[in-house]
Amino acid sequence: MSILLNRLSQLLTFTGQLFRNGRSLIGNRHRGGALTLHIPFSKDFLFRQLFDPVSSTYTYLLADIINKEAILIDPVIEWAERDKTIIEELGLNLKYAVNTHMHADHITGTGRLKSLLPGCRSMISHSSGAEADILLEPRDRIKFGRHYLVVIPTPGHTEGCVTYVCDEQGIAFTGDALLIRGCGRTDFQGGSPEVLYKSVHENIFTLPANYRLYPAHDYNGRTVTTVAEEKLYNPRLSKSLKEFVEIMNNLNLPYPKMIEKAVPANKVCGVFEVNKEEGKQ
Ligand SMILES: [Fe+2]
């Protein structure tokens, strides 16, 4: 009987470890090594992934279904009306429009959303150097209803990049710090391959293996990844620091077409565009 109880306790300890962080499922490049246990969304947590096909940007609408408070992550100015319609149709109140960083490839929708949905406040990291109603500091909590995201600095693509983590749902919004099987470029806006490598390895790859990662973009039709998948299969960040720096310093990418327009506008969180429009009226 005592042997049986001992075995049962060993099994429960193992299962506990598995459910706590899924780490025991990874580490080897064997078949299924990237497959982790799924953490389901809470019933009162709304998650919508929206897309801009021009810049391949994902915008995320999150909300507390019970108290109706909502936030948007990385809205795009051309889609502000779409976002407003969804928010209104679902009977939600947009509390914050949040950016993961100062984008160079599109203008943020935060400024336009503030005028479309009065009461909404813009957010971006203090370290981004951009203006917003609320400048976020490391470990700040973005609260909506009973839910919240924690602000984790992940610089390297830009100086002010942050990742937003929701531990209860087992998800993180990585911006351009980590893309699915890729990462943001590091050759402008204070970017640095060494800093990005450290950010991802110390702040994203240290999250539980089964956390789902939602990036700011995907150019190949993929929508989500996990910590385990990226640790194994990210063709850049699974390499050594030396190899990563070599890869990033030899991308030879063209300058983004939108940068001249997007960065000045995003420096004021898109309010630039709103003022221009208001001036026309
Ligand atoms: Fe970016």
py3Dmol code that shows the C-alpha trace and the ligand (Angstrom):
import py3Dmol

protein = """\
ATOM      1  CA  MET A   1       0.000   0.000   0.000  1.00  0.00           C
ATOM      2  CA  SER A   2       2.784   2.431   0.958  1.00  0.00           C
ATOM      3  CA  ILE A   3       4.600   1.647  -2.337  1.00  0.00           C
ATOM      4  CA  LEU A   4       1.423   2.446  -4.203  1.00  0.00           C
ATOM      5  CA  LEU A   5       0.998   5.744  -2.339  1.00  0.00           C
ATOM      6  CA  ASN A   6       4.627   6.591  -2.974  1.00  0.00           C
ATOM      7  CA  ARG A   7       4.206   5.942  -6.706  1.00  0.00           C
ATOM      8  CA  LEU A   8       1.040   8.067  -6.769  1.00  0.00           C
ATOM      9  CA  SER A   9       2.814  10.934  -5.045  1.00  0.00           C
ATOM     10  CA  GLN A  10       5.721  10.703  -7.547  1.00  0.00           C
ATOM     11  CA  LEU A  11       3.240  10.791 -10.419  1.00  0.00           C
ATOM     12  CA  LEU A  12       1.436  13.813  -8.962  1.00  0.00           C
ATOM     13  CA  THR A  13       4.736  15.659  -8.479  1.00  0.00           C
ATOM     14  CA  PHE A  14       5.699  14.980 -12.096  1.00  0.00           C
ATOM     15  CA  THR A  15       2.266  16.019 -13.409  1.00  0.00           C
ATOM     16  CA  GLY A  16       2.431  19.150 -11.246  1.00  0.00           C
ATOM     17  CA  GLN A  17       5.758  20.113 -12.792  1.00  0.00           C
ATOM     18  CA  LEU A  18       4.381  19.458 -16.240  1.00  0.00           C
ATOM     19  CA  PHE A  19       1.332  21.642 -15.689  1.00  0.00           C
ATOM     20  CA  ARG A  20       3.222  24.360 -13.876  1.00  0.00           C
ATOM     21  CA  ASN A  21       5.544  25.198 -16.700  1.00  0.00           C
ATOM     22  CA  GLY A  22       5.632  22.513 -19.358  1.00  0.00           C
ATOM     23  CA  ARG A  23       9.451  22.732 -19.227  1.00  0.00           C
ATOM     24  CA  SER A  24       9.853  18.990 -18.967  1.00  0.00           C
ATOM     25  CA  LEU A  25       8.423  18.707 -22.466  1.00  0.00           C
ATOM     26  CA  ILE A  26      11.225  20.607 -24.145  1.00  0.00           C
ATOM     27  CA  GLY A  27      14.936  20.713 -24.473  1.00  0.00           C
ATOM     28  CA  ASN A  28      15.369  18.129 -27.210  1.00  0.00           C
ATOM     29  CA  ARG A  29      14.930  18.512 -30.888  1.00  0.00           C
ATOM     30  CA  HIS A  30      13.142  15.180 -30.974  1.00  0.00           C
ATOM     31  CA  ARG A  31       9.788  14.753 -32.627  1.00  0.00           C
ATOM     32  CA  GLY A  32       7.113  16.492 -30.572  1.00  0.00           C
ATOM     33  CA  GLY A  33       9.675  18.468 -28.530  1.00  0.00           C
ATOM     34  CA  ALA A  34       7.945  21.684 -29.487  1.00  0.00           C
ATOM     35  CA  LEU A  35       4.503  20.421 -28.558  1.00  0.00           C
ATOM     36  CA  THR A  36       3.341  21.677 -25.170  1.00  0.00           C
ATOM     37  CA  LEU A  37       0.229  21.512 -23.057  1.00  0.00           C
ATOM     38  CA  HIS A  38      -2.346  24.126 -23.965  1.00  0.00           C
ATOM     39  CA  ILE A  39      -3.323  26.770 -21.421  1.00  0.00           C
ATOM     40  CA  PRO A  40      -6.956  27.657 -22.164  1.00  0.00           C
ATOM     41  CA  PHE A  41      -8.304  31.200 -21.995  1.00  0.00           C
ATOM     42  CA  SER A  42     -10.489  31.990 -18.990  1.00  0.00           C
ATOM     43  CA  LYS A  43     -14.177  32.115 -19.841  1.00  0.00           C
ATOM     44  CA  ASP A  44     -14.302  35.824 -19.027  1.00  0.00           C
ATOM     45  CA  PHE A  45     -11.267  36.716 -21.173  1.00  0.00           C
ATOM     46  CA  LEU A  46     -11.960  38.002 -24.681  1.00  0.00           C
ATOM     47  CA  PHE A  47      -9.207  37.623 -27.255  1.00  0.00           C
ATOM     48  CA  ARG A  48      -9.408  38.799 -30.867  1.00  0.00           C
ATOM     49  CA  GLN A  49      -6.535  38.885 -33.319  1.00  0.00           C
ATOM     50  CA  LEU A  50      -7.034  41.468 -36.071  1.00  0.00           C
ATOM     51  CA  PHE A  51      -4.890  42.017 -39.155  1.00  0.00           C
ATOM     52  CA  ASP A  52      -3.647  44.795 -41.438  1.00  0.00           C
ATOM     53  CA  PRO A  53      -2.678  43.179 -44.764  1.00  0.00           C
ATOM     54  CA  VAL A  54      -0.658  46.214 -45.913  1.00  0.00           C
ATOM     55  CA  SER A  55       1.927  46.129 -43.113  1.00  0.00           C
ATOM     56  CA  SER A  56       1.117  42.551 -41.991  1.00  0.00           C
ATOM     57  CA  THR A  57       0.471  43.952 -38.508  1.00  0.00           C
ATOM     58  CA  TYR A  58      -1.563  42.152 -35.882  1.00  0.00           C
ATOM     59  CA  THR A  59      -3.757  44.196 -33.577  1.00  0.00           C
ATOM     60  CA  TYR A  60      -5.096  42.473 -30.480  1.00  0.00           C
ATOM     61  CA  LEU A  61      -8.373  43.246 -28.776  1.00  0.00           C
ATOM     62  CA  LEU A  62      -8.521  41.965 -25.202  1.00  0.00           C
ATOM     63  CA  ALA A  63     -11.365  42.443 -22.755  1.00  0.00           C
ATOM     64  CA  ASP A  64     -12.935  41.424 -19.502  1.00  0.00           C
ATOM     65  CA  ILE A  65     -16.215  39.918 -20.701  1.00  0.00           C
ATOM     66  CA  ILE A  66     -17.943  40.560 -17.379  1.00  0.00           C
ATOM     67  CA  ASN A  67     -17.099  44.213 -16.716  1.00  0.00           C
ATOM     68  CA  LYS A  68     -16.634  45.083 -20.454  1.00  0.00           C
ATOM     69  CA  GLU A  69     -13.321  46.937 -20.139  1.00  0.00           C
ATOM     70  CA  ALA A  70     -11.160  46.425 -23.223  1.00  0.00           C
ATOM     71  CA  ILE A  71      -7.695  47.264 -24.501  1.00  0.00           C
ATOM     72  CA  LEU A  72      -6.164  47.254 -27.967  1.00  0.00           C
ATOM     73  CA  ILE A  73      -2.534  46.357 -28.587  1.00  0.00           C
ATOM     74  CA  ASP A  74      -0.819  47.851 -31.655  1.00  0.00           C
ATOM     75  CA  PRO A  75      -3.810  49.319 -33.507  1.00  0.00           C
ATOM     76  CA  VAL A  76      -3.203  50.595 -37.057  1.00  0.00           C
ATOM     77  CA  ILE A  77      -4.563  54.000 -38.069  1.00  0.00           C
ATOM     78  CA  GLU A  78      -6.291  52.795 -41.264  1.00  0.00           C
ATOM     79  CA  TRP A  79      -8.241  50.226 -39.238  1.00  0.00           C
ATOM     80  CA  ALA A  80      -9.344  52.426 -36.337  1.00  0.00           C
ATOM     81  CA  GLU A  81     -12.950  52.521 -37.596  1.00  0.00           C
ATOM     82  CA  ARG A  82     -13.008  48.716 -37.920  1.00  0.00           C
ATOM     83  CA  ASP A  83     -11.730  48.389 -34.367  1.00  0.00           C
ATOM     84  CA  LYS A  84     -14.287  50.906 -33.099  1.00  0.00           C
ATOM     85  CA  THR A  85     -17.123  48.976 -34.756  1.00  0.00           C
ATOM     86  CA  ILE A  86     -16.104  45.650 -33.182  1.00  0.00           C
ATOM     87  CA  ILE A  87     -15.724  47.287 -29.774  1.00  0.00           C
ATOM     88  CA  GLU A  88     -19.150  48.909 -30.025  1.00  0.00           C
ATOM     89  CA  GLU A  89     -20.869  45.824 -31.423  1.00  0.00           C
ATOM     90  CA  LEU A  90     -19.578  43.770 -28.515  1.00  0.00           C
ATOM     91  CA  GLY A  91     -20.677  46.452 -26.039  1.00  0.00           C
ATOM     92  CA  LEU A  92     -17.122  46.988 -24.775  1.00  0.00           C
ATOM     93  CA  ASN A  93     -15.477  50.140 -23.436  1.00  0.00           C
ATOM     94  CA  LEU A  94     -12.001  50.801 -24.778  1.00  0.00           C
ATOM     95  CA  LYS A  95      -9.882  51.773 -21.787  1.00  0.00           C
ATOM     96  CA  TYR A  96      -6.415  51.819 -23.342  1.00  0.00           C
ATOM     97  CA  ALA A  97      -4.839  51.787 -26.806  1.00  0.00           C
ATOM     98  CA  VAL A  98      -1.372  50.394 -26.263  1.00  0.00           C
ATOM     99  CA  ASN A  99       1.751  50.103 -28.422  1.00  0.00           C
ATOM    100  CA  THR A 100       4.554  47.576 -28.034  1.00  0.00           C
ATOM    101  CA  HIS A 101       7.014  50.094 -29.534  1.00  0.00           C
ATOM    102  CA  MET A 102       7.353  53.060 -31.857  1.00  0.00           C
ATOM    103  CA  HIS A 103       6.611  51.440 -35.211  1.00  0.00           C
ATOM    104  CA  ALA A 104       8.450  52.321 -38.407  1.00  0.00           C
ATOM    105  CA  ASP A 105       6.181  50.516 -40.890  1.00  0.00           C
ATOM    106  CA  HIS A 106       2.731  51.912 -40.074  1.00  0.00           C
ATOM    107  CA  ILE A 107       1.089  54.723 -38.139  1.00  0.00           C
ATOM    108  CA  THR A 108      -0.412  53.696 -34.839  1.00  0.00           C
ATOM    109  CA  GLY A 109      -4.194  53.886 -34.485  1.00  0.00           C
ATOM    110  CA  THR A 110      -4.023  55.158 -30.904  1.00  0.00           C
ATOM    111  CA  GLY A 111      -4.497  58.838 -31.774  1.00  0.00           C
ATOM    112  CA  ARG A 112      -7.482  58.212 -34.043  1.00  0.00           C
ATOM    113  CA  LEU A 113      -9.043  55.791 -31.556  1.00  0.00           C
ATOM    114  CA  LYS A 114      -8.784  58.414 -28.829  1.00  0.00           C
ATOM    115  CA  SER A 115     -10.926  60.740 -30.910  1.00  0.00           C
ATOM    116  CA  LEU A 116     -13.313  57.988 -32.097  1.00  0.00           C
ATOM    117  CA  LEU A 117     -13.811  56.533 -28.635  1.00  0.00           C
ATOM    118  CA  PRO A 118     -13.472  59.325 -26.066  1.00  0.00           C
ATOM    119  CA  GLY A 119     -12.297  58.006 -22.730  1.00  0.00           C
ATOM    120  CA  CYS A 120      -9.657  55.814 -24.312  1.00  0.00           C
ATOM    121  CA  ARG A 121      -6.102  56.618 -23.184  1.00  0.00           C
ATOM    122  CA  SER A 122      -2.911  55.890 -25.096  1.00  0.00           C
ATOM    123  CA  MET A 123       0.034  53.956 -23.664  1.00  0.00           C
ATOM    124  CA  ILE A 124       3.611  53.276 -24.708  1.00  0.00           C
ATOM    125  CA  SER A 125       6.825  52.612 -22.799  1.00  0.00           C
ATOM    126  CA  HIS A 126       8.631  55.582 -21.279  1.00  0.00           C
ATOM    127  CA  SER A 127      11.845  54.291 -22.830  1.00  0.00           C
ATOM    128  CA  SER A 128      10.345  54.570 -26.346  1.00  0.00           C
ATOM    129  CA  GLY A 129      10.745  58.345 -26.241  1.00  0.00           C
ATOM    130  CA  ALA A 130       7.226  58.738 -27.673  1.00  0.00           C
ATOM    131  CA  GLU A 131       4.383  60.753 -26.196  1.00  0.00           C
ATOM    132  CA  ALA A 132       1.256  59.119 -24.772  1.00  0.00           C
ATOM    133  CA  ASP A 133      -1.286  59.659 -22.009  1.00  0.00           C
ATOM    134  CA  ILE A 134       0.447  57.017 -19.918  1.00  0.00           C
ATOM    135  CA  LEU A 135       4.154  56.201 -20.188  1.00  0.00           C
ATOM    136  CA  LEU A 136       4.789  52.675 -18.993  1.00  0.00           C
ATOM    137  CA  GLU A 137       7.621  51.637 -16.710  1.00  0.00           C
ATOM    138  CA  PRO A 138       9.031  48.110 -16.305  1.00  0.00           C
ATOM    139  CA  ARG A 139       6.701  45.763 -14.352  1.00  0.00           C
ATOM    140  CA  ASP A 140       3.748  48.184 -14.606  1.00  0.00           C
ATOM    141  CA  ARG A 141       0.362  46.478 -14.829  1.00  0.00           C
ATOM    142  CA  ILE A 142      -2.147  47.349 -17.558  1.00  0.00           C
ATOM    143  CA  LYS A 143      -5.471  46.569 -15.933  1.00  0.00           C
ATOM    144  CA  PHE A 144      -8.767  45.938 -17.701  1.00  0.00           C
ATOM    145  CA  GLY A 145     -11.511  44.500 -15.527  1.00  0.00           C
ATOM    146  CA  ARG A 146     -10.005  41.779 -13.401  1.00  0.00           C
ATOM    147  CA  HIS A 147      -7.314  41.035 -15.996  1.00  0.00           C
ATOM    148  CA  TYR A 148      -3.926  42.646 -16.444  1.00  0.00           C
ATOM    149  CA  LEU A 149      -0.780  42.567 -18.563  1.00  0.00           C
ATOM    150  CA  VAL A 150       2.670  43.056 -17.083  1.00  0.00           C
ATOM    151  CA  VAL A 151       5.128  45.322 -18.911  1.00  0.00           C
ATOM    152  CA  ILE A 152       8.452  43.583 -19.549  1.00  0.00           C
ATOM    153  CA  PRO A 153      11.188  45.596 -21.311  1.00  0.00           C
ATOM    154  CA  THR A 154      12.564  43.734 -24.354  1.00  0.00           C
ATOM    155  CA  PRO A 155      14.740  46.318 -26.166  1.00  0.00           C
ATOM    156  CA  GLY A 156      16.963  45.556 -29.129  1.00  0.00           C
ATOM    157  CA  HIS A 157      14.642  46.027 -32.133  1.00  0.00           C
ATOM    158  CA  THR A 158      14.132  49.560 -30.805  1.00  0.00           C
ATOM    159  CA  GLU A 159      15.307  51.040 -27.528  1.00  0.00           C
ATOM    160  CA  GLY A 160      11.781  51.188 -26.153  1.00  0.00           C
ATOM    161  CA  CYS A 161      10.339  47.777 -27.123  1.00  0.00           C
ATOM    162  CA  VAL A 162       8.316  45.982 -24.470  1.00  0.00           C
ATOM    163  CA  THR A 163       6.569  42.628 -24.210  1.00  0.00           C
ATOM    164  CA  TYR A 164       3.199  42.435 -22.472  1.00  0.00           C
ATOM    165  CA  VAL A 165       2.698  39.240 -20.459  1.00  0.00           C
ATOM    166  CA  CYS A 166      -0.570  37.829 -19.124  1.00  0.00           C
ATOM    167  CA  ASP A 167       0.384  34.982 -16.787  1.00  0.00           C
ATOM    168  CA  GLU A 168      -3.146  33.851 -16.042  1.00  0.00           C
ATOM    169  CA  GLN A 169      -3.853  33.189 -19.722  1.00  0.00           C
ATOM    170  CA  GLY A 170      -0.327  31.939 -20.485  1.00  0.00           C
ATOM    171  CA  ILE A 171       0.236  34.460 -23.278  1.00  0.00           C
ATOM    172  CA  ALA A 172       2.673  37.228 -24.190  1.00  0.00           C
ATOM    173  CA  PHE A 173       2.576  39.940 -26.843  1.00  0.00           C
ATOM    174  CA  THR A 174       6.130  40.246 -28.079  1.00  0.00           C
ATOM    175  CA  GLY A 175       5.868  43.137 -30.553  1.00  0.00           C
ATOM    176  CA  ASP A 176       8.818  42.910 -32.940  1.00  0.00           C
ATOM    177  CA  ALA A 177      11.274  41.581 -30.351  1.00  0.00           C
ATOM    178  CA  LEU A 178      10.290  38.048 -31.278  1.00  0.00           C
ATOM    179  CA  LEU A 179       8.394  37.142 -34.433  1.00  0.00           C
ATOM    180  CA  ILE A 180       7.283  33.653 -35.430  1.00  0.00           C
ATOM    181  CA  ARG A 181      10.551  31.992 -36.541  1.00  0.00           C
ATOM    182  CA  GLY A 182      12.102  35.436 -36.786  1.00  0.00           C
ATOM    183  CA  CYS A 183      12.648  38.763 -35.046  1.00  0.00           C
ATOM    184  CA  GLY A 184      12.545  42.468 -35.790  1.00  0.00           C
ATOM    185  CA  ARG A 185      15.517  44.086 -37.513  1.00  0.00           C
ATOM    186  CA  THR A 186      18.107  45.797 -35.334  1.00  0.00           C
ATOM    187  CA  ASP A 187      19.646  48.338 -37.693  1.00  0.00           C
ATOM    188  CA  PHE A 188      17.745  51.525 -36.781  1.00  0.00           C
ATOM    189  CA  GLN A 189      15.816  53.288 -33.978  1.00  0.00           C
ATOM    190  CA  GLY A 190      18.476  52.435 -31.394  1.00  0.00           C
ATOM    191  CA  GLY A 191      18.415  48.754 -32.340  1.00  0.00           C
ATOM    192  CA  SER A 192      21.168  46.378 -31.285  1.00  0.00           C
ATOM    193  CA  PRO A 193      21.479  42.637 -32.014  1.00  0.00           C
ATOM    194  CA  GLU A 194      23.352  42.027 -28.731  1.00  0.00           C
ATOM    195  CA  VAL A 195      20.634  43.778 -26.733  1.00  0.00           C
ATOM    196  CA  LEU A 196      17.835  41.971 -28.584  1.00  0.00           C
ATOM    197  CA  TYR A 197      19.434  38.564 -28.030  1.00  0.00           C
ATOM    198  CA  LYS A 198      19.736  39.265 -24.297  1.00  0.00           C
ATOM    199  CA  SER A 199      16.143  40.549 -24.126  1.00  0.00           C
ATOM    200  CA  VAL A 200      14.681  37.476 -25.785  1.00  0.00           C
ATOM    201  CA  HIS A 201      16.842  34.941 -23.962  1.00  0.00           C
ATOM    202  CA  GLU A 202      16.389  36.520 -20.541  1.00  0.00           C
ATOM    203  CA  ASN A 203      12.801  37.706 -20.721  1.00  0.00           C
ATOM    204  CA  ILE A 204      10.884  35.667 -23.311  1.00  0.00           C
ATOM    205  CA  PHE A 205      12.669  32.321 -23.477  1.00  0.00           C
ATOM    206  CA  THR A 206      12.530  32.180 -19.673  1.00  0.00           C
ATOM    207  CA  LEU A 207       8.723  32.216 -19.742  1.00  0.00           C
ATOM    208  CA  PRO A 208       7.059  28.802 -19.327  1.00  0.00           C
ATOM    209  CA  ALA A 209       7.513  26.663 -22.439  1.00  0.00           C
ATOM    210  CA  ASN A 210       3.799  26.426 -23.149  1.00  0.00           C
ATOM    211  CA  TYR A 211       3.105  30.178 -23.099  1.00  0.00           C
ATOM    212  CA  ARG A 212       1.699  31.285 -26.429  1.00  0.00           C
ATOM    213  CA  LEU A 213       3.478  34.186 -28.095  1.00  0.00           C
ATOM    214  CA  TYR A 214       1.604  36.691 -30.227  1.00  0.00           C
ATOM    215  CA  PRO A 215       3.864  38.878 -32.393  1.00  0.00           C
ATOM    216  CA  ALA A 216       3.216  42.317 -33.922  1.00  0.00           C
ATOM    217  CA  HIS A 217       3.586  40.923 -37.445  1.00  0.00           C
ATOM    218  CA  ASP A 218       3.691  37.820 -39.542  1.00  0.00           C
ATOM    219  CA  TYR A 219       4.472  37.836 -43.245  1.00  0.00           C
ATOM    220  CA  ASN A 220       3.722  34.148 -43.824  1.00  0.00           C
ATOM    221  CA  GLY A 221       0.162  33.663 -42.610  1.00  0.00           C
ATOM    222  CA  ARG A 222       1.002  32.308 -39.160  1.00  0.00           C
ATOM    223  CA  THR A 223      -0.829  33.639 -36.142  1.00  0.00           C
ATOM    224  CA  VAL A 224       0.770  32.307 -32.977  1.00  0.00           C
ATOM    225  CA  THR A 225       3.740  30.393 -31.622  1.00  0.00           C
ATOM    226  CA  THR A 226       4.985  29.164 -28.241  1.00  0.00           C
ATOM    227  CA  VAL A 227       8.124  29.639 -26.181  1.00  0.00           C
ATOM    228  CA  ALA A 228       9.033  25.973 -26.785  1.00  0.00           C
ATOM    229  CA  GLU A 229       8.657  26.283 -30.569  1.00  0.00           C
ATOM    230  CA  GLU A 230      10.796  29.390 -30.824  1.00  0.00           C
ATOM    231  CA  LYS A 231      13.520  28.042 -28.556  1.00  0.00           C
ATOM    232  CA  LEU A 232      13.818  25.047 -30.862  1.00  0.00           C
ATOM    233  CA  TYR A 233      13.040  26.416 -34.289  1.00  0.00           C
ATOM    234  CA  ASN A 234      13.671  30.163 -34.402  1.00  0.00           C
ATOM    235  CA  PRO A 235      16.332  30.248 -37.123  1.00  0.00           C
ATOM    236  CA  ARG A 236      18.020  33.291 -35.579  1.00  0.00           C
ATOM    237  CA  LEU A 237      17.446  33.250 -31.847  1.00  0.00           C
ATOM    238  CA  SER A 238      18.088  29.547 -31.317  1.00  0.00           C
ATOM    239  CA  LYS A 239      21.692  30.225 -32.416  1.00  0.00           C
ATOM    240  CA  SER A 240      24.615  31.443 -30.277  1.00  0.00           C
ATOM    241  CA  LEU A 241      24.954  35.179 -29.618  1.00  0.00           C
ATOM    242  CA  LYS A 242      27.908  35.348 -32.008  1.00  0.00           C
ATOM    243  CA  GLU A 243      25.961  33.665 -34.826  1.00  0.00           C
ATOM    244  CA  PHE A 244      22.897  35.820 -34.124  1.00  0.00           C
ATOM    245  CA  VAL A 245      24.896  39.065 -34.338  1.00  0.00           C
ATOM    246  CA  GLU A 246      26.466  37.849 -37.581  1.00  0.00           C
ATOM    247  CA  ILE A 247      23.021  37.087 -39.067  1.00  0.00           C
ATOM    248  CA  MET A 248      21.496  40.396 -37.965  1.00  0.00           C
ATOM    249  CA  ASN A 249      24.432  42.490 -39.200  1.00  0.00           C
ATOM    250  CA  ASN A 250      24.171  40.935 -42.649  1.00  0.00           C
ATOM    251  CA  LEU A 251      20.431  41.153 -43.383  1.00  0.00           C
ATOM    252  CA  ASN A 252      20.950  44.047 -45.824  1.00  0.00           C
ATOM    253  CA  LEU A 253      17.290  45.030 -45.658  1.00  0.00           C
ATOM    254  CA  PRO A 254      15.976  48.044 -47.546  1.00  0.00           C
ATOM    255  CA  TYR A 255      14.933  51.026 -45.447  1.00  0.00           C
ATOM    256  CA  PRO A 256      11.190  50.723 -44.605  1.00  0.00           C
ATOM    257  CA  LYS A 257       9.071  52.694 -47.061  1.00  0.00           C
ATOM    258  CA  MET A 258       6.893  54.170 -44.358  1.00  0.00           C
ATOM    259  CA  ILE A 259       9.600  55.202 -41.887  1.00  0.00           C
ATOM    260  CA  GLU A 260       9.712  58.904 -42.816  1.00  0.00           C
ATOM    261  CA  LYS A 261       5.984  59.205 -42.241  1.00  0.00           C
ATOM    262  CA  ALA A 262       5.411  56.641 -39.505  1.00  0.00           C
ATOM    263  CA  VAL A 263       8.097  57.461 -36.949  1.00  0.00           C
ATOM    264  CA  PRO A 264       7.312  61.201 -36.549  1.00  0.00           C
ATOM    265  CA  ALA A 265       3.596  60.367 -36.270  1.00  0.00           C
ATOM    266  CA  ASN A 266       4.196  57.523 -33.824  1.00  0.00           C
ATOM    267  CA  LYS A 267       6.460  59.705 -31.702  1.00  0.00           C
ATOM    268  CA  VAL A 268       3.274  61.511 -30.726  1.00  0.00           C
ATOM    269  CA  CYS A 269       1.312  58.234 -30.624  1.00  0.00           C
ATOM    270  CA  GLY A 270      -0.518  59.004 -33.851  1.00  0.00           C
ATOM    271  CA  VAL A 271      -2.008  62.212 -32.410  1.00  0.00           C
ATOM    272  CA  PHE A 272      -0.141  63.977 -35.211  1.00  0.00           C
ATOM    273  CA  GLU A 273      -2.619  62.532 -37.714  1.00  0.00           C
ATOM    274  CA  VAL A 274      -5.646  63.455 -35.587  1.00  0.00           C
ATOM    275  CA  ASN A 275      -4.516  67.066 -35.251  1.00  0.00           C
ATOM    276  CA  LYS A 276      -4.015  67.299 -39.000  1.00  0.00           C
ATOM    277  CA  GLU A 277      -7.534  66.023 -39.591  1.00  0.00           C
ATOM    278  CA  GLU A 278      -9.041  68.295 -36.990  1.00  0.00           C
ATOM    279  CA  GLY A 279      -7.258  71.209 -38.652  1.00  0.00           C
ATOM    280  CA  LYS A 280      -9.070  70.368 -41.891  1.00  0.00           C
ATOM    281  CA  GLN A 281     -12.523  70.415 -40.338  1.00  0.00           C
TER     282      GLN A 281
END
"""
ligand_1 = """\
1
LIG
Fe 8.850 47.521 -35.432
"""
view = py3Dmol.view(width=600, height=400)
view.addModel(protein, "pdb")
view.setStyle({"model": 0}, {"cartoon": {"style": "trace"}})
view.addModel(ligand_1, "xyz")
view.setStyle({"model": 1}, {"stick": {}})
view.zoomTo()
view.show()
